[in-house]
Amino acid sequence: MATLTATRHSTISPWRSTAQRGVVLGLVVLFIALVGLVGAFAKKDLVYEVISVGQFLLLISGFIGGYITGQRSEHLGIAARVLHGTMVAVISGVIVALFLLLATTVDFRDILVNSNRDLFAVLQFKQEAPLSGAIVLVVVFAVTGLAGSLLSLPPQRWRAPIMTGLLVVLLIGLLADLLDVLLVSGPFKPLAEFLFPRKGISVPGALALFVVSAIVSTIWPFFGQVTTPARKWINSPGRKPVKFTLIVAVLVPLIIVLPWVLQLYLSDVMTNVGIYILMGLGLNIVVGFAGLLDLGYVAFFAIGAYVMGLLTSPDSSLALSLTFWEALPISMVVAGTFGVLLGIPVLRMRGDYLAIVTLGFGEIIRILATSEVLLPVIGGPQGILGIPKPALFGLVFKDAQYIFYIVVVCALIALYVSWRLSDSRIGRAWVAIREDEDVAEAMGINLVSYKLLAFAIGATFSGMAGGIFAAKLGSIFPHSFNLLISINVLSLIIVGGMGSLPGVFIGALVLVGLPELLREFAEYRLLMYGAALVGMMLIKPEGFVPAQQRKRELAQEDVFPEELEEISAPAVAEEVAS
């Protein structure tokens, strides 16, 4: 295997590979600049009066080029790795510099709208002459490429603290405005004044964040070693009551105080994340456990919301005026019933065909909600208004800080049900169906009943989320239930890890919570969202937290090539002869 790797590298010229990477990186940087990202983000300081987010996009491009080249050139010497990594960044910088010189001479604004003075000011790094700006641009790319290639040389345990520090500074810088508002009015006001003097992070604040993050990343493995005996004791047989008591003792106070610490806006964000977690746990049963690709999942979310509106709103056509607690179970049952009705005609479909049919079902529900046919019942485009807020013992859940508790309780119930199902006979049957339906049927698994059960449970969780969503907003409209919701829920379970329960939570935080916090970049939100998904699929296709079975499969894939090296042809011949 090592011989094959060496032969492959010898057939490809290192300089040719370096030139290809440099050209591709340069074109990527030009694309980022010409879609307006660099110019728009140049108005936001990452580190106050030192670097803007737009300039950071340029710098990180050269850094990533140098780092990746250094990582993929391990067959070369240290000096050659550094040289090739630097040259990748230089080539990309030259491409961007040539565009800068050409664009300042020829007016491209009729074709490239974002090719304007704001963009040129960022690319020139505030140099007056375009030529001097182009030279500075190439030098900056060379320096960042050199830094990236140098960082690729040390072992992972030395690289991790540096990368962690840079990521923390980037994240805090992007959220600087929001964090400043949250911290300045409380006991953390001195910290806010130190970190955020005006716009972006202060230089001392950035250095402090980098150092603290790097130190924490360094000592974290040692902390894990120190706590290993305690964790083994907690996880030992007979200690489940103690473990459960500790978890409850930590989580319950944290959940109680969290919405009041986060304040109204962040509580609203976390409530939205919780609603997507509910839907993600349901779709994870359908797609992650049973392997049934469902692109019309938003239909059950809409059904749950409309049932909640019809049963509780005094302005609805039914005018039953039920309470939230009376209507929520009915919303779940109705959504689960529609899940079974959808499952019946698609029982024999698989893969793409199943996805197309479920996609059509979701669109049918959306079109019916906007049509004149159901206008007297559900209000058509005008929707349903006047949905009352939940109330319990005289306490009205009037805003997100209160509804957060309802979402948490429902998410914990859904998590418990999913966890119990995952290791049960039903869960193992779903996994068998996901891996191979024909073999599962030959083993005696009733495909009809288990598929319908998966659709029903997944739809029930989605109906629960829809009912909470309707009560949270107080009104519902058809445009709130478009295809993008199904895509978001499917994406979060793929990013988190198919079939992984912790992965649903991680995926929701990354794909729902983080974009909500970055709404100031709303114009480029979907662009960054798509780029993040593509990068995730290329770098970590199994998800952030893959399921245990998937982990074992990946471990076997890693060991398999090494085992092949040991089973050589002479060894096999000798074994046969003996």
N, C-alpha and C positions, 0 to 999 in steps of 0.2 A: 504493500500500500504506500509506504514511504517512497519507494522507487517510482511508482506511478505519479505521485505528487511532484517529485523532483523533475521527472520527465516532462510533465505538463508545464511546469514553470519554465523549463529550459526552452520549450518550443515557442513561448510568448515573450517577446522582447520587453524587459522592464520599462524601457523608455517609451515604447509604444503604448503600454498600459497606462503609464503616467500621463502621456499626452491625451489619451482618450478620457481619462478621469478629469483632467484639467478642463478640457473643452466642454464636457457634460456639466461640470460644476459651474463654469462660466455662463453657460446658457441658462442654468437654473437660477443663478443670481440675477441675470438680466430679466428673466420671467418675473421673479419676485419684485424687481424694481418697476417693471413696466405695467404690472397690474395695479400699482399704486400703493403697495404695502410699505415700501421704504419711505416714500414721501409722506404718507399719512402718519406713520409711526415716528417720523422725525420730530413731530410736535410734542412727543411725550418723552421726558427725560427718564432714563433708567437709573443712572447715577447723576445727580444734579450738577449741571454745567461741566460734565466730563464726557458722557456718552448718552446718546438718545437710543430709543428702541430701534429706530431705523438704521442707525449706524451699527448697532449690535447685530442686526440681521446680516449686514455685510461682513462683519468681523467673524461671526460664528460660522459663516460659509467657508471661509478659508481655514478656520480651525478644524472643522469637521472633515474637510478634504485632506488636510495633513494627517489627522488622526486615523481616518479609515485607511489611507495609503500605508501608514506605518504599521497598522494592524495586519494588513494583507500582504505585507512584504517581509514576513518573518524569515523567509528563506535567504534574504540578503543580509549583509552586515549592518552594524549599527549606523555607520556613517552613510551608507547607501540608503537606508530607510529614511533617515532624516533628510537627505538630499532629495529623494523622490517625493516625500511628503511636502517639502517646501516648494518644489517645482510644480506640483499640482495646483497649489494655491497661487503661485506666480502666473501660471498659464491662464487660470480663471480670471485673475486680476487684470491681465493684459487684454483679455477679451472685453471685459467691462470698460477698461480705459479706452480702448479703441472706439467703442460705442459712444463714450462720453465725448471724445474729440470730434467724432463725426456728427453727433447730435447737436453740439454747440455751433457747428458750421452750417448744417442743413436742418431746416425746420421740419420735424416729423410729426408735429402735433395733429395734423389732419388724419394721420394714420394711427399714431400712438398717442392717445390723449394725455397720458401721464408723463410724457416726455417734456417736462417743463422746468422752469428755473428752480423750483423747490427740490425736484429730484437731483438736478445738477449740483445744487449747493451741498446736498448730502454726499454725493459721489465725490465731489472735489474736496471734502473735508475742510470747508470754509476757505479754500484757497481762491484768490481772485482770478488768476489765469488758468484756463482749462488745461494747458500743458503741465503746469506745476501740480495742479490737482490730480491729473492722471498719473504723474510720477508718484505722488504721495499715496494714491490708491493702490498702485502696484506694490509699493514698499509695505503698506499696511497688510495687504494680503500675504506678502512673503513672511512678515513677522508672525501673523496668526497661523499660517501654515507650518512655520518652524515650531511654534509652541505646541500645535496639535501633534506633530510628528514626534516631538520630544516626550510628550505625555504618553504616547503609545508604547514607549520603551520599558518603563518600570513594570513590575508585577501588578496584578489587579489590586492587591491590598494597599498599594501606594497610590494607584490611580483613583480608587474609589473616593477617598476624602476630598480630593481636588474637584472631581466631577460633582460630588454632592454639594460642596461649597458654591460652585458656580451656578448650579441649578437653583439653590435656595436664594441666592442674590437675584437671579433672573425672576423667579416667581414673586418674591417680595417686591421687586421693582415694578412688575406688571400690576400688582395689586396695591401699589403705594397709596393711591388716592382713597381707595376704599378702606384700607387699614388705618390711614391717618384719621378719617372721620370716626372710625370705631374706637380708636384708642385715645383720641385727644380729649374726650369728654369723661373719661373714667380715671381710675387710679394709675393707669399706664400712661398718663400724659407726659411725664419726663421721658419715657421710652420713645413716644411718638415724636417729641421735639428733637430727640437725638437722631432718630432714624430718618425722619421726613421733615427737614427744615423748611422746604418750599415745595418744589416739584421733584419727585423721584427720591432716591435714597441719597443721603449725604455720603461723602467719601469715607469718613470714619465709621459711619453706620454700615456701609458695604463691606469694609475690611473686618468689622466686628462680626457681621453675619457670616462671612466666609470662614473666619477662624473658628468660630463656635461650631458651625456646621461640620467643618473638617474634623474638629476634635471629637464631636459626638459620633461621627461616622467611624472614626478610628477606634474609639473605646467600646463601641456597640458590640462587636464580637466578643470582647473580654467580658462584658456584662452578661452576654448569653452564656458563656462558660461558667461564670460565677453562679448564675441562677439555674444551671442544669440540674443539680441535685434536688432543688425545690420543685422544679417542674416534673422531674421523674417521680418524686413523692406524690405530687398532686395527681399525676396521671396513672399511678399504680392502682391495681384492682382494689375495690372497696373504698376509694377516696372520692367517688362521684358526688356524694352529698356535700363534702367539704369544697370541692371545686365549684359546684353549683352555687353554694352559699357565697363564696368569694366573688364570683362573677356578678351575682345579683347585688352584692354589697357595693361593688364598684360602678356597675352600669346604672342602677336606679337613681342614685343621687346625681350622676352625670347627666342623665336624660332629663331629670327634673329642672336642673339649673341651666342646661345648655341653651334653650331658646331665649332666656333672659340675658345670658352673656352675649349671645350672638346678635341680639336686638332684632328689630322687625325685618329688615331687608334680608339679612342672612338666614333668619328663621324661615322666610318665604322660600329662599333658595333651597334650604334643606328639606322643606316640605315637598317641593317639586321633585327633589332627588328621591325622597321616600316614596312618592307616587310611582316614579319610574322603577324603583326597586320592587314594588309590589307587582307591577306588570312584568318586570324582568324575571322574578321568581316563577310567575305563571308560564311565560314563554320558555323559560329554561326547562320546565317539565316537558313541554311539547317538542322543543327542538333539541335541547341538551340531553335529556334522558331518553325520549322516544325516537328522536331523529326525524321528526315530521316538520319539514320546513314550512312555516306559516308566515305569509307576508300580509295577511289581512287581520292581524291581531288587534288593530285599532278598532275593528268593528265591535268587539266585545266591550272595549273601553267605552265606546259611544253608547252601546246598549245600556250598560250600567249607569252612565250619567243621565241618559234620557228617562230611564225608569225612576231614578231618584227624583228628577225634576217633576215628572208626572204625578208621583205619589205624594210629594211634599209641598209643592208650590200651590198656593190658593188661586193663582192665575192660570193654572193648567186646565186642560179640557176635562180631566177627571175630578179635579178639585176635592181630593180625599183629605188633604192636609194632614198626612201622617207625619210622625216625627222622624228624624234622621235615623234613629236606632231601629225603628220599625221598618223603614224603607230599605236600609242597607242589606239585610238578609234577602229581601225580595229581589233587589238588584242583582245580587250574586246568583240566586237561583235562576232568574230569567237569563242572565248571561251564560251560565253553565248549560242551560237548556239549548240555547242557540249554538253553543259549542258542539253539543251532540248532533244537532240538526246539520251543522256544517260537516261534521265528521262522517255522517252516513254516506253521502254521495262520493266521498273522496277516499274511501277505505282502500281501494285497490290502486291508488295513485302513489307515485314516489317521486322524489327529487324535484326536478324542474316543473313537471306537470302539476304536482301538488302545490308548488309555490305559485304557479299561474292561477290555479283555481282559487286558492285562498286570497290572492291579490284581487281577483274579480269579486269575491264575496265582500271584501272590505270596501271596494268602490261602490258596490250595489247599496250597501248600508248608507254610505255617504250621500249618494245621489238621491236615495229615498228620503233622507233627512232634509234635503233642499227642494224636493219636488212638491208639486201641488196636490199630489195624492194624499199625503199625510199632513197637509197644512192644517186641517181642522184639529188634528190630534196633537202634533208636536210643534206646531208653529212655523214650520218651514224655515226660510232664511231668518225670520225674526227670533227663532229659538224659544226658549222657555225662561221667563224672568221670575223674580221674586222667590227663589229657592231659599228657604230659611236656613240659618246657621244651626249647627248641632247645639244641643243644650242638655245638661245633665245635672239634676238636683239644683236647678235654678242658675247654674253657671253656664253662660252662653259662650261658645267657642267662636268668638267674633273675628279673630284675625289669625294669621299664620302662627303666631307664638302659641296659641291654644290648639289649633288644628294639628300642629306638629305632634302632640301627644297621641292623637287618634291615629295618625299615620304610623308612628312608632309601634303602637300596640298591634295594629293590623299587620305591619311588616314582620313583627316577631311571631305572630300566629302563622303567617304564611311561611316564614322560615322554618318554624318547628314542623309544620306539615311536610314541607319539602324534604327536610332532613330525615324525618321518620320514613318517608316514602323511598328515599334514595337507597337505603340499605335493606329495604323490605323485599318480600317476594315480588311485589308489584314493580318495584324499582329495577330489580334484576331482569324481570321480564321485559321492561321497557328498553333496557340496555341491549338485551338480546335482539329485540326488534330493530334497534338502531344499527347494530352491527351487520345483521343479515336476516331479513324477514323470512326467507325460505327455510333457512336452518332453524329459526325460532319456531316456525309453524311445524316443522318436522319433529321438533322436540315436544310438541304438545301445547304450545302457547296459543291461546285463543287471540288471534290478531284483532278481530273485530272488537271484542270487549275491552282489551287493553288500549287500543288506539282511541276508542271513544272515551275511555276514562281519562286519558291524557288530555284530549281536547276539552273535556268537561271541566277538569280541575284547572287547567290553564285559563279557560274562559272565566271561571268563577273568580280567580284572583284579579283578572283584568276588570271584571264587573265591579269588584270591591273598590279598585282604584278609581274607576269612573264615578262611582257614587260619592267618594270622598272629594274628587275633583269638582263635581257639580256643587256640593255643599260649600266647598272652599270659595268658589267664585261667586256663587249666588245666582248665576245665570249661565246658560249654555247655548252655543250656536254651532251650526254644522261645520263651519270652517275650522273649528277647534279640533276636528277629528280627521286630519288628512293622512295621506300615506306616509309622510315623513315620520310620524310617531311610530308606526310599525318598524320603519327602518332604524330609528334610534334605539328602540328596545332590542331589536335583533343585533344591532352593532354593539350594544353594551354587554350582552352576554358573550359575544364573540371576543371582544377585547378583554373582558374579565376572565374568560375561560369557559368553553362549552361544558355544561354539566357541573360546573363548580358553583357552590352556593356563596362562598366568600367572593368569588369572581363577579357575581351580580352586583354586590355592594361596591367593589372597586370600579367596575365598569360604569356604574351610575354616577359615582363621584367624578370620574375623569371626563365622561362624555356629556353629562348633564350639569353637574355642579360647576365645573371649571368654566365652560362657555357662558354660564349665567353670570359668573363674576367678571367676565371680560366683555360685557355688553358694550363698552365704549368702542370696541373693534367690531361692532355688529355687521358692518358692511363686508368684512372679510371673514366672518364667522364660519360660513360653510366651506370656504376655501381651506382655512386652517383645519377644520374638522375633517375634511376629506384627506388632506395631506397627513394628518395624524393617523388616520385609519390605514392609509397605504403604508406608512412607515411601520406601524404596528404589525401589519401582516408580513412585512419583509423581515423585520428584526425578531419578533416574538410571536409567531403565528398561533402558538398554543394558548396565548392569553397571559395576562398578568399572574393569575392564580389558577393554573390548570387543575382539573379534577385528579384525584388520586390514580384512577385508572390510566388517564392520559399521561401522568408523570411516569408510571411504570412502563408504558409503551415507549416514551421518549428515552428512558434509561436503557431499554433493550435496544433501541436504534443506535444509541451511542456505543454500546458494548459490541454490537454485531460486527462492525468492520474489524475491530481488534481480534475478535475470535477468528475471522476469516484469515488474518495474517498467520495465525498459528496453524491453521489447517492447510498446509502447503501440499503441492502435488507429490514431492518425494515422500513426505510423511504418510500420505494416504497410501501410496504404493507399498511402502514398507509395512504398514499396518495390514494391508490385504495379503501380502506375501507371508507374513507371520501367522 
